[in-house]
Amino acid sequence: MSTKISYYFSKLDKFPIPDFFEGITETNEILQKAKSYLKDTLVSLDVRENRGEIRGDAPNFHGNYYIGEGTVLYNDVTIIGPVYIGKNCEIMPGAVIRPNTIIADGCSVGHGSEVKHCVMFGGSKIASLAFAGDSILGASARIGSGVITANRKFNQTNATIKVEGERIDLGDSFFGCVLGDSSRLGANSVSQPGTHIGPNTWVYPLTNVRGFIPACKRVY
């Protein structure tokens, strides 16, 4: 099935939160787990801890957050918790990190980009002026400048994905894109709600994608 996490992500053991994926088999369960995990840890324990470095003006912090060692926050960053950011990340000027986001080690979020309820595996990157909403980025995945991961249908019904004639309900009206390990969304491309892209697939700039796109493809 195209929604099995084992198809998209091969480095679960390197995720900085131990046992995060225990009991999870489907992609939509990752986003659900992010909400419950952050509520149980950062919110219930009232964690507001920044072990990283601030360069320039102090960020705008709201709610609960944890930021790991070696991470750098630049001018005019806004953190709206609950948010977890791992070690050695870069959050560039003007970026906005919205609630229920988990960013693993070695990631970057570019200038003016907005990240809402996302899970980013280690080494994944979002370039400048992009929107990543209710999405999952695999290890070393890339979202280019100006990319939009559309995260809600016009009729506001649950996101779905059709594979081999079967339509799968993803269980939420808010669902953006699943981007597998080392896959890329090129500059100014758009993914429609519920898009699932397999590992090592490149979507070329200015391309509109939807549905299930298998691993190791070139899409333009």
N, C-alpha and C positions, 0 to 999 in steps of 0.2 A: 504493500500500500504506500502511496506517496506521502502519507502523513506520519510515517514512522520516523522517529528521530534518528535512528541508526542509519538511515539512508543519507541524511544531510550532515551529521556531525560525528566526527571520529575521535575527538579529543575531550570527551566528557571527564576523564580522570584528571585533566589539567585545569579544570575550572576551579577558581580560588575558594569557592564555598563548598566544603566537604559534604558529600551525600546529597547535594542539591537535586540530582537527577534520579535519586532512588525512587523506584515505583513509577517513573514517568516513561511512557512509550510513545505518546502522540505529541505532535508539535504544539498544538494549542494548549496542552497541559503545562508547557514551559512558562507561558505567560501567566497562567493561573497560579503556578507555583511562585512566581516572582512576587505577586501581590501578597500571598499568604506568608511567604518567608519574611518580607520586609515588615509586614505588620507585626509578626511574632517577635522579630529581633529589634529592628530600629525603632519602631513606634512604641511597642509595649515597654521597652526598656529605656525609652526617651534618649536615644543615642544621637549626639551631635558632635561628631569628632572628625577633625581634619588633621591628618598626619602628613599632608602634602605641603606644597609650597605655593604661596600666592605671589604673583608677579604683577605689580601695578596696583590698581584700586582693588579693595576688598570685594569679593563676590557678594551677590545678594543671596543670602541663605534663608530659606523658608522651610519649616518643618524639620524632620529628622534626616540625618545623613551620616554616612561613613565614607571617608576618603583615605586611601592607603598611602604608604610611604613612597616618595619619589614622584608622585603625581603633581603636575603643575597646572594651576588655574590662572588664566590671564585676565586682562581687564574686562569688566562688565559681564562676567559670567553670572548666570542665574541658576541656582540649584533649588528646585522645589521638591521637597521630600515627600515620602521616603525614597531615598536614592542611595545606592551602594556603588562606589567607584573604587576599583582595585589599585594596585601598585603601578607606578611608572607610566601613568596615562598623561595625555595632554588634552586639556579642555581650552580651546582657543578663544580669543576675544569675542564677546557677544553671544556665545553659545548659551542655549537654554536646555537644561536637563530637567524633565518633568517627572511627576510621581511614578513610582513602581518600576523604575529603571535600574537594571543591574549591568554594570560595565566591568568586565574582567580586566586582568592585568595587560599592560602594554597596548592599550587602545588609544584612539584619538578621535576627538570631535572637533570639526573645523569651525572657522569663523562664521558666526551668524546662523549656525545650524540649530535645529530644534529636534530633541530626542524625547519621545513620549512613550512610556511603558514598553521599553525595549529590553532585550537581553542580548548583550554583545559578548561573544567569546573572545579569548585572548588574541591580541594582535589585529583585531578588526578595526576598520577606520571609516569614518564618515567625513567627507571633505566639506568645503564651505557652502553655505547657503542652501542646505538640503533639509528635508523633513523626513524623519524616520519615526513612524507611529505604529505602536502595537506590533512590532516586528522583531525578528530574531536573526542576528548576524553570526554566522559560523566563524571558526578560527581563521584569521587572515582574510576574511571577506572585506570587500570594499564597496562603499557607496560614493559615487562621484559627485562633483559640484552640481548643485541645482536639481538633484534627484528628488522626486516625490514618491514616497511609498503611501499611496492612497489607502486609507484605513477604515473607510465606511462607505457603504453603498448609498446611492441616492434615496432609496426607499427605506433605509435604516433597518433592513432585515439582517439576519445572521449571515456572515460571510460563508461562502461555500467553495468547494473545489471539485471539479469533475475529472475523474480519472477512469479510463477504460469503460466509459458509459455509466459509471456510478458517481452520483453526486453526494459529496460528503459535507455534512454540516459541521462547521468549525466551532460552534457553540457560543459565539459572541458576535454582536453586530459591529464591534470594533476589532478588526484584524487586518494587519498590513501585509507584510511580506516575510517569507522564510527564505533566507539567502544562505545556501550551504557553504561549507568550508571552501575558502579560496575562490569563491565566485565573486563576480563584479557587476555592478550596475553602472553603466557609463554615464557621463555628464548629461544632465537634463533629460534623462529617461524617466519613465513613470511606470510603476507597477500598480495594477488594479488590486482592490481588496481581495485577500485570500491567496495571492500568488505564492506558489512554492517553486523555488529554483534549486535544482540539485547542485552538488559540489562541482567545482572546477568549470563552471559555465560562465561565459562572458556575455553580457547584454550590452550591445554597442550603444554609443551616445544617441540621444533623441529617439529612442525606441520605446514603444508602449507595449508592455507585456501583461499577460494574465494567465490564470490557470496553472497547470503543472508543466514545468520545463525540466527535462531530464538532465542528468549530470553530463559534463564534458561536451557541452554544446556551444556554438557561437550563434548569437541571435542578433539580427539587424534588419 
